[in-house]
Amino acid sequence: MLTRQDVAAAAPVWARDVLAASSRATVTHAGADAVYLDTGSDVIAVVSRRAVHVPCALQTTLTSMAELSADRRLPRPGTPVPISDGRILIGDQRIVIGRMIDYRAPAIDARAAATMAARLTPAARTLTAPILHELPPPALDSLLRAETRAADDLIGLGSGLTPLGDDVICGWLATLTAAAHPCAGPVSDRVLRTAGTRTTKLSATLLRRAIAGDVVPQFCDVIHALTSSEPDGQRVDSSVRALAEIGHTSGAGLTLGLSIALDHLATRSYCP
């Protein structure tokens, strides 16, 4: 039974399992809509109803993370957070996991990739253009060819909690995983070996989730729009725009990764 101090949260199964095996976490970042916790193995976010539901998020109905404390102060980075029986104690509230949620991208038929790419390109070209100058063209070409060195060239590239290069790889990995494509394997292996030392802990967690096929809901909406049996350019445009507007560059990076992955699926039937 929930008490006055309990806050119900919806969570992915893997996050529930991580918390069940943990006794303490540390705050790595806190904002009005999300508090990020380092559990040692992964970063897990507790988010408000307004936050982007990243694949490592525990979704609550709170309007602000300030509601976690009676004095409405956000926890500072480095603050220890006790975990008991999978329940997270933050400020004056206890986060209790109830409903399970699935962040996996919908399955993609690789045979439809050319059609999907053609539908995506008009909107994606405009929305990803502003970030292209931040990324080395040879690295993007390597990603198109599914070369493992693309991970070396892109992981950790860019500023922020999730560097732009990581976002691009996340979009690419999630797409190839959704298509059950074998080229995802070698790049995934390289990411798993290097992400822990080359990027932020949050981004490394999201890269691992992308390898499992987990994405933000807006990414799923784009896939659904691109695979609709009744083509609707307006639906594609609006869904791509909603994805690209996530964060400063994160959504645009995910969009670019999706675009490169679809081009790979449409034009290449082999792995390096």
Order of alpha helices (4+ residues) and beta strands (2+ residues): beta-alpha-beta-beta-beta-beta-beta-beta-beta-alpha-alpha-alpha-alpha-alpha-alpha-alpha-alpha-alpha
